[in-house]
Amino acid sequence: MGAALRPHETRHHAMTHIYPLPDSAAPWLEKAQSLLSSVLSVHAQDVDAQGRFPKESLTALADAGFLGLCVPK
């Protein structure tokens, strides 16, 4: 297995996109990475440890417009 991640680190940079994304998706990807760093990963350990619903994450995703995001066929 690979080296353990430090808090707030992700394997995002090692990921490969399965589906090609248009250039217009770049702002959404940047926004998603920002949310991951500033909200989602900050609360993830607490959410997992307490087995609770990640309301902070869902609120941040909604506020950023991700819950209304449409994916074309």
trRosetta pair geometry for C-beta under 8 A, 3 or more apart (Angstrom, degrees):
i j d omega theta_ij theta_ji phi_ij phi_ji
5 9 4.2 -154 -169 80 100 114
5 10 7.2 50 -148 -86 149 18
5 11 7.2 -97 -77 -50 135 81
6 9 4.9 81 56 -11 71 126
7 41 7.5 139 176 156 67 105
7 45 7.2 -44 -123 -29 104 141
8 37 6.5 61 -171 -146 101 67
8 41 4.9 115 -122 125 55 132
8 42 6.9 26 -95 -77 101 61
10 13 7.7 122 92 -2 84 75
10 36 6.2 -4 -44 155 154 135
10 41 6.7 -111 -58 -82 104 140
11 14 4.9 -53 -180 44 83 113
11 15 6.4 104 122 -46 83 89
12 15 5.6 -47 -156 8 36 119
12 33 6.5 121 174 -115 164 100
12 36 7.1 116 -60 106 143 165
17 20 6.9 105 113 -100 123 29
17 21 6.0 -77 -177 -12 160 106
21 25 4.1 -80 172 51 116 153
21 26 8.0 141 123 -55 121 56
21 29 7.3 101 126 -51 164 128
22 25 5.5 116 63 -11 66 97
23 26 5.9 -14 -176 -17 55 115
24 27 7.7 -37 178 19 49 98
25 28 5.2 -61 -165 44 62 114
25 29 5.9 64 139 -26 86 103
26 29 5.7 -56 -145 36 32 111
26 30 6.3 32 158 -18 66 105
27 30 5.7 -55 -148 38 33 112
27 31 6.2 34 154 -20 66 106
28 31 5.6 -53 -145 38 32 112
28 32 6.2 35 153 -21 65 105
28 69 7.4 99 -140 -124 136 135
29 32 5.6 -52 -147 35 30 113
29 33 6.4 30 154 -18 64 104
30 33 5.8 -54 -148 36 31 110
30 34 6.3 33 152 -20 64 106
31 34 5.6 -55 -150 36 31 114
31 35 6.4 31 153 -17 65 105
31 64 5.7 156 167 -175 121 125
31 66 8.0 -172 117 -61 120 104
32 35 5.8 -54 -148 37 32 110
32 36 6.3 37 152 -24 64 105
32 66 7.3 101 -93 -94 89 133
33 36 5.5 -50 -148 33 33 116
33 37 6.4 26 156 -13 65 107
34 37 6.0 -61 -149 40 29 106
34 38 5.9 1 165 1 67 118
35 38 6.3 -68 -129 50 25 93
35 39 5.3 -36 -167 37 68 112
35 40 5.8 59 139 -14 81 108
35 60 5.5 148 -147 143 108 121
35 61 6.7 94 -177 -83 155 63
35 64 5.9 -76 -72 -28 134 165
35 66 7.8 -66 0 -26 172 143
36 39 7.7 -50 -87 54 7 71
36 40 4.9 -43 -126 50 45 124
36 41 5.7 50 168 -22 67 105
37 41 6.3 -13 -117 31 26 125
38 42 6.8 -22 159 -20 28 128
38 60 7.9 -179 93 -150 96 147
39 42 5.9 -72 -151 30 18 114
39 43 6.7 -14 170 5 60 111
39 56 6.1 -158 -173 143 101 100
39 57 6.1 148 134 -104 106 59
39 60 4.2 112 135 -72 172 172
40 43 6.8 -82 -157 44 23 91
40 44 6.2 41 154 -54 65 103
40 54 7.6 40 -135 175 72 142
40 57 4.8 70 -108 -120 76 110
40 60 7.1 -135 -52 73 76 143
41 44 5.3 -32 -138 -1 37 125
43 46 5.4 -66 -163 49 61 111
43 47 5.5 63 141 -29 88 107
43 54 6.2 130 112 -144 124 95
43 56 4.9 139 -41 64 168 138
43 57 6.3 -143 67 -45 130 94
44 47 5.7 -57 -144 37 28 112
44 48 6.2 24 160 -15 65 108
44 54 7.6 2 -100 -111 53 133
44 57 8.0 68 -75 -65 72 136
45 48 5.9 -56 -147 40 29 109
45 49 6.0 27 157 -19 66 111
46 49 5.8 -55 -139 38 29 110
46 50 6.1 6 167 1 65 113
46 52 7.9 -29 134 43 79 116
47 50 6.6 -71 -143 49 20 94
47 51 8.0 88 163 -83 52 7
47 52 5.7 -109 -142 66 62 80
47 53 7.7 -65 -147 117 106 12
47 54 4.5 5 -122 -86 152 90
47 57 7.5 -16 -62 -9 158 126
48 51 7.3 19 -174 -72 29 47
53 58 7.6 -17 158 -8 97 135
54 57 3.9 2 144 26 118 120
54 58 6.1 131 99 -20 78 88
55 58 5.6 -56 -142 40 36 110
55 59 6.0 38 158 -21 68 106
56 59 5.9 -57 -149 37 26 111
56 60 6.3 25 154 -17 63 109
57 60 5.8 -57 -147 38 30 110
57 61 6.3 29 155 -18 65 107
58 61 5.7 -53 -145 38 31 111
58 62 6.3 31 155 -19 64 107
58 67 7.8 55 -168 -71 75 128
59 62 5.7 -56 -147 38 29 111
59 63 6.2 29 155 -19 65 109
60 63 5.7 -54 -142 38 30 111
60 64 6.2 21 159 -13 64 112
61 64 6.0 -64 -146 42 27 106
61 66 4.2 -73 -172 61 85 126
61 67 5.8 99 125 -44 97 89
62 65 7.8 55 178 -61 29 18
62 66 7.2 -82 -70 53 25 78
62 67 4.6 -3 -103 1 70 134
65 68 5.8 -64 -165 50 66 102
65 69 6.6 96 137 -60 77 85
66 69 5.2 -22 -153 -16 44 124
